[in-house]
């Protein structure tokens, strides 16, 4: 699977709240850097997965993505994406920066940073 195919699969999995599909876009047991919108820093595969299981199980939100930029190399690829998160208490716009690494021909997420956009 190419980087762009992996990226699209991950974004589709998020949109569908599909944790099994989402996990296929990760390297199993490879720690992931995650910087959440509130600045919380996570560096753990297990914590990253647990947080996403909890988030995906919450069916009160919807999300839409717009890919702004892709910088692709043979080993590391980065994308910058705008997303609109609609929750019961409002609509939030964020910039999502994702870094994927190619290990033995498989692309997997290694870095996830969410930055709120101020109005």
Secondary structure, 3 states (H helix, E strand, C coil): CCHHHHHHHHHHHHHHCCHHHHHCCECCCCCCEEECCCCCEEECHHHHHHHHHHHHHCCCCEEEEEEEEEEECCCEEEEEEEEEEEECCEEEEEEEEEEEEEECCEEEEEEEEEEECCC
